[in-house]
Amino acid sequence: MEDSLASAADGFLSLHAALIFVINTASHFSPLLTHNDESQWQ
């Protein structure tokens, strides 16, 4: 029981870390994608 709970917690933490990484990457690149075609080319 404790081993499966620990592995589930590890899986949740790794998933949470991956989700934070994806959100940080998307928030880092989204200003480039949204503001690139308007402000850069005028």
C-alpha positions in Angstrom: 0.0 0.0 0.0 2.7 2.5 1.0 4.8 1.6 -2.1 1.9 2.2 -4.5 1.1 5.4 -2.7 4.7 6.6 -3.0 4.9 5.7 -6.7 1.6 7.5 -7.3 2.9 10.6 -5.5 6.1 10.5 -7.6 4.1 10.2 -10.8 1.9 13.1 -9.7 4.9 15.3 -8.9 6.6 14.5 -12.2 3.4 15.2 -14.1 3.0 18.5 -12.1 6.6 19.5 -12.9 6.0 18.7 -16.6 2.8 20.8 -16.6 4.6 23.8 -15.0 7.3 23.5 -17.6 4.8 23.5 -20.4 3.0 26.5 -19.0 6.2 28.4 -18.5 7.3 27.6 -22.0 4.0 28.6 -23.5 3.8 31.8 -21.5 7.4 32.6 -22.6 6.7 32.1 -26.3 3.1 33.4 -26.5 4.1 37.1 -26.6 6.4 36.3 -29.5 3.6 34.6 -31.4 0.9 37.1 -30.6 2.8 40.4 -31.0 5.1 39.3 -33.8 3.0 40.0 -36.8 1.7 43.4 -35.6 4.4 45.3 -33.9 7.5 43.9 -35.5 6.6 44.5 -39.1 5.5 48.1 -39.0 
